Amino acid sequence: MNKATIADLSPTDLHDRRVLVRVDFNVPMAEGRVTDDSRIRAALPTIRRLHDAGAITVLVSHLGRPKGVDDALRLAPIATHLAGLLGYPVRALNESVGPKVETAVDEAKPGDVLLLENIRFHPEEEKNDPEFALQLAGLADLFVNDAFGTAHRAHASTAGVAQYLPAYAGLLMAAEVDALGRALSAPERPVVAIIGGAKISSKITVLEHLLPKVDALIVGGAMALTLQAATGAQVGRSLVEPNYYDAAKRLAGQAQLAGKALLVPGDYFCAGDIKAPAPTCLAVLSGNPPEAPDGVPVVAGVPADQMALDIGPAALAQIRQLLSTARTIVWNGPMGVFENPAFAEGTRAVAQMCAEAADRGAVTIVGGGDSVAAVEQMGLADRFTLVSTGGGATLEFLEGKTLPGVAVLRERS
């Protein structure tokens, strides 16, 4: 990564300096308590480095999608949780800007950590309003962006403030950009990308951008059904996008011309409802019929009244073969309806295969809500090279787009 980071700054550079840090504390909450603190824990190295250097750390984050002030989305519970992880106090402010915030920052001592109120209580944040960005910038001497998950948004707290302050990457931001960048520009080969999810329309540009960079591209989730349907496969009531049949055919043609492996699962567990407690059949759309679990009939094509909801055993065997020799693996998106345990096995199996590849020394990167959730739930996160905090940001990076929250950072001299 060619951006300057806080690792480039000495403790002397940071001592008694006010540092505005954009973090991504948009975490799941229930009854006023944090239920998944993985994003908070990911930001700890940056916060600790600033604290230990004697900086005055002013954290800024959003939570949810409030329309104005919403008491259910205040950040005080997150400050309490963060303090427990750090082992020292975090002062939660009940405003984001204004005289009271300015006084609190002015009175802070070296090593203090403050958390501003939910920045999206202000509509000016998402509008990247220059005056609002200037107010935020007035609280600090330096800006640090450690929120890769919001780096694809040109908001006041992710990009606007960098117009008024020296801007650096935090340790988390640097690690994510560096790992993703190396995986795409200078990877160990073979490189395998696994892209899943519901709609191919949201990821076709990712697939097209990745294809020339990888040795094998695996497509999973409902988006794979559009690729199957484009070739005339019987997909029943499965989620498909007919408007993207031509794009699907084009992708397959590009893979063939380039000599790249494009794996589209040929067998799927099916049911009539995404909430079904168990699959009713194993549908074969292409390839040889696999051996199905006891009591699950094997049928040709998805029945007209059913949907394909998870990839089957033959597809998993093919994926395992590709991953067995991979030296770099990038995974984004589930293989099936992961929120229903009856159709989560494909996603969970891929998570396990990636972890095993990591154990063999492969670079393994996972991003995206459900795929990250599978890794976290299975206790595999520590075995991955990078568990990305970015959802949309990871996708846009994989598409080759410039992320506003990264572009505004200082270049490393």
PEDA-V363590 format. One record per backbone hydrogen bond with DSSP energy under -1.0 kcal/mol. NH is the residue of the N-H (numbers start at 1). CO is the residue of the C=O. E is the energy in kcal/mol with one decimal. If there is no record, write none. Layout:
BEGIN
nh=(NH	NH)
co=(CO	CO)
e=(E	E)
END
This chain:
BEGIN
nh=(4	6	8	9	14	15	16	17	19	20	21	22	23	27	30	33	35	41	42	43	44	47	48	49	50	51	52	53	54	55	56	57	58	59	60	73	74	79	80	81	82	83	84	85	86	87	91	93	102	103	104	105	106	107	111	112	114	115	116	117	119	121	122	125	127	128	129	133	134	135	136	137	138	139	140	141	142	143	144	145	146	150	151	153	155	156	159	160	161	163	164	165	168	169	170	174	175	176	177	178	179	180	181	182	183	184	185	186	192	193	194	195	196	197	203	204	207	208	209	210	211	213	214	215	216	217	218	219	220	221	223	224	225	227	228	229	230	231	232	233	237	238	244	245	248	249	250	251	252	253	254	255	256	257	258	260	261	263	268	269	270	271	276	280	281	282	283	284	285	286	296	299	301	302	306	307	309	310	312	316	317	318	319	320	321	322	323	324	327	328	329	330	331	332	337	338	340	343	344	348	349	350	351	352	353	354	355	356	357	358	359	360	361	362	363	365	366	367	372	373	374	375	376	377	378	379	380	383	384	385	386	388	395	396	397	398	399	400	401	405	406	407	408	409	410	412)
co=(410	169	5	6	10	11	54	14	56	142	58	144	60	25	33	30	28	37	38	40	41	43	44	45	46	47	48	49	51	50	17	112	19	114	21	70	71	75	76	77	78	79	80	81	82	83	113	115	98	99	100	101	102	103	55	109	57	91	59	95	61	118	119	122	123	125	124	129	130	131	132	133	134	136	137	18	18	166	20	168	22	147	148	150	153	125	155	155	156	160	161	161	143	4	145	170	171	172	173	174	175	176	177	178	179	180	181	182	328	216	330	218	332	334	200	200	203	204	205	206	207	210	210	191	191	261	193	263	195	335	197	221	222	223	224	225	226	228	229	228	306	235	241	242	244	245	246	247	248	249	250	251	252	253	254	255	215	217	283	310	281	307	273	270	270	297	268	299	266	266	293	282	284	234	303	271	269	269	267	312	313	314	315	316	317	318	319	320	190	190	363	192	365	194	309	336	337	340	341	344	345	346	347	348	349	350	351	352	353	354	355	356	358	357	327	329	386	331	368	369	370	371	372	373	374	376	375	380	381	364	364	366	391	392	393	394	395	397	396	151	403	403	404	406	167	2)
e=(-2.9	-1.9	-1.9	-1.4	-1.1	-2.2	-3.0	-2.3	-3.0	-2.7	-2.8	-2.6	-2.4	-1.9	-2.4	-1.3	-2.4	-2.9	-1.7	-1.0	-1.0	-1.9	-3.1	-2.0	-2.1	-2.6	-3.0	-1.3	-1.5	-2.6	-2.7	-2.5	-3.0	-3.4	-2.5	-2.3	-1.1	-2.1	-2.1	-2.1	-2.9	-2.5	-1.7	-1.6	-2.5	-2.9	-2.5	-2.7	-2.4	-2.5	-2.1	-2.3	-2.4	-2.1	-1.9	-2.5	-3.0	-2.9	-2.8	-1.5	-2.5	-1.9	-1.3	-1.8	-1.1	-1.4	-2.3	-2.6	-2.2	-1.8	-2.2	-2.6	-1.7	-1.8	-1.9	-3.4	-1.8	-2.7	-3.0	-2.6	-2.6	-1.7	-1.5	-2.0	-1.5	-2.4	-2.6	-2.3	-2.1	-1.9	-1.9	-1.1	-2.6	-2.5	-2.3	-2.5	-2.1	-2.5	-2.5	-2.4	-2.4	-2.5	-2.5	-2.6	-2.0	-1.2	-2.6	-1.6	-2.8	-2.2	-3.1	-2.9	-2.7	-1.2	-1.1	-1.5	-2.5	-2.5	-2.1	-2.5	-2.1	-1.8	-1.3	-2.6	-1.6	-3.1	-3.2	-2.6	-2.4	-1.3	-2.1	-1.4	-1.4	-1.0	-2.0	-3.3	-1.9	-1.3	-1.8	-1.8	-3.4	-2.1	-2.5	-1.8	-2.3	-2.4	-2.4	-2.3	-2.1	-2.3	-2.5	-2.2	-2.0	-2.5	-2.2	-2.6	-1.7	-2.6	-2.4	-2.6	-2.5	-1.7	-1.8	-2.9	-1.0	-2.9	-3.0	-2.6	-3.7	-1.5	-2.1	-2.4	-1.9	-2.3	-2.1	-3.1	-3.2	-1.1	-2.6	-2.0	-2.0	-1.9	-2.5	-2.7	-1.8	-2.0	-2.7	-1.5	-2.8	-1.8	-3.0	-2.1	-2.9	-2.8	-2.5	-2.1	-1.8	-2.7	-1.2	-2.5	-2.8	-2.0	-2.1	-2.1	-2.4	-2.6	-2.1	-2.3	-2.2	-2.2	-2.0	-1.1	-1.7	-2.4	-2.9	-2.8	-2.3	-2.4	-2.8	-2.5	-2.2	-1.8	-2.8	-3.1	-1.8	-1.5	-2.6	-2.1	-1.6	-1.1	-1.9	-2.9	-2.0	-2.5	-2.3	-2.6	-1.5	-1.4	-2.5	-3.2	-1.6	-2.8	-1.5	-1.6	-2.5	-3.4)
END
